[in-house]
Amino acid sequence: MIDNVRVRFAPSPTGPLHMGGVRTALFNYLFAKKNNGTFVLRIEDTDQTRYVENAEEYIIHSLEWCKIPFDEGPNKNEKFGPYRQSERKDLYKKYIEILVAKGWAYYAFDTAEELDAHRKDHEQKGKTFIYNWHNRLKLKNSLALTAAETQQKIAAGEKHVIRFKTPQDEVLKLQDEIRGEITIDTNTLDDKVLFKSDGMPTYHLANIVDDHLMEISHVIRGEEWLPSLPLHVLLYRAFEWEAPKFAHLPLILKPVGKGKLSKRDGDKLGFPVFPLAYTNPVSNEVSRGYKEDGYFSEAFVNMLALLGWNPGTEQELFSLEELTKAFDLKRVSKAGAKFSPDKTKWFNEQYLQQKEDTALAVLFSESLVEKGIHKESSYVEKVVSLVKERASFVNDFWDLSSFFFENPTAFDAKAVKKQWKETTPDLMGELIGVLREIENFESKNIEEIVKSWITSKEVGFGKVMQPLRLSLVGALKGPHLFDIIEMIGKESAVARIQYAIDTL
């Protein structure tokens, strides 16, 4: 066990939380819980232009649905609060001034138009424009200007940013808990903006300051942040702070295996990429969610855990407690993990089969009530026990069992053509008489009496059983036929057979 583990999940409230983000939160949570540590939620809302009003609430609800709650965060155990970066604005100003004073950062007055002209000029010469050591003294910044000129520009309110001064001619040896040693030549890095002209820090500065002040021990985040690692390590050095340990998780790939999984892939192939359904407050566009598509949160979380991590055993089904025990960063893969919609469905199927009939009956009853059907819980439970092995989702139950709740009014045309012969109405009419005579209307007893009657008639079982199923169900589907008869009762069974005779 590692001592004093503090990890954070730091999403930006720019829209719904992608399942890749949920997996990052999950791996942070598992690592924290495995080591008796603390899981922190921090809202990184420094980019106010991309801020979406309902996104923070959505993030919190998603974590709650997945049962991976945070220990500290907005409005909860605010030990190092506030936990929204927009509310920590004044703090960052103090730290950027420290970097400028120490010579690790400088003021840059280049306008967007000027930088664009430099980029175009470089492109025409077949080069790439990078703002760093090889050209910074030729550009409009406090390194090229005198201290007096710099102060004059600031006093005049001239728009400026503050950039990091990347060291020259140095080879950085960086350590990643998943990828091992990474070597970077600092000459290839650009002088990133740390403080924007609107007085807000960029992600890089706010992130480092907050991780330090919140005593984060391990930064576990997505692979897309790997290019930022050199700057982040250099920032820790500039502040003379001890850096946390870093771990960059592999990408979740499209089902075809190439490229990062996106919402577009889900839309095209018919699966959600968000934990909960999401309504865009501007366009009113609704995106599907795993919860609303009928997935159990445990199945969704189990599936996510195995995207990029493997337990080293054949086990595939894990409770959250089991995941916590088994989780180890050393078993997280470097390579991207291919997402499979079919495997995700399989996980849900496994969890559905494991659930108690009572719990499933409660969920199924909710959809029955919406249809205006009110049945005793014991009846719904029995129905569930008969059909659940064919279901992947609770919302499959209705298609598999509607005939337990209402008489069929239409019949499968193919089945009718194949099974309803000239002699069938007479046989079915006789069968009505047989059923009416039965007093003990239990499945086993009904089966014995009906089968013995068929034998005495010297007709093939199929000639009676198939049309009988068609009469009761409307199609050639459903569980054991005599279980259906017992469940719907004598009156309903007779009425359905008579309706089939009259209709077909």
Secondary structure, 3 states (H helix, E strand, C coil): CCCCCEEEECCCCCCCCCHHHHHHHHHHHHHHHHCCCEEEECECCCCHHHCCCCHHHHHHHHHHHCCCCCCEECCECCCCCCCEHHHHHHHHHHHHHHHHHCCCEEEECCCHHHHHHHHHHHHHCCCCCCCCCCCHHHCCECCCCCHHHHHHHHHCCCCCEEEECCCCCCEEEEEECCCEEEEEEHHHCCCCEEECCCCCECHHHHHHHHHHHCCCCEEEEEHHHHHHHHHHHHHHHHHCCCCCEEEEECCEECCCCCCECCHHHHHHHCCCCECCCEECCCCCCEECECCCCCCCHHHHHHHHHCCCECCCCCCCCCCHHHHHHHCCHHHECCCCEECCHHHHHHHHHHHHHHCCHHHHHHHHHHHHHHCCCCCCHHHHHHHHHHHHHHCCCHHHHHHHHHHHCCCCCCCCHHHHHHHCCCCHHHHHHHHHHHHHHCCCCCHHHHHHHHHHHHHHHCCCHHHHHHHHHHHHHCCCCCCCHHHHHHHHCHHHHHHHHHHHHHHC
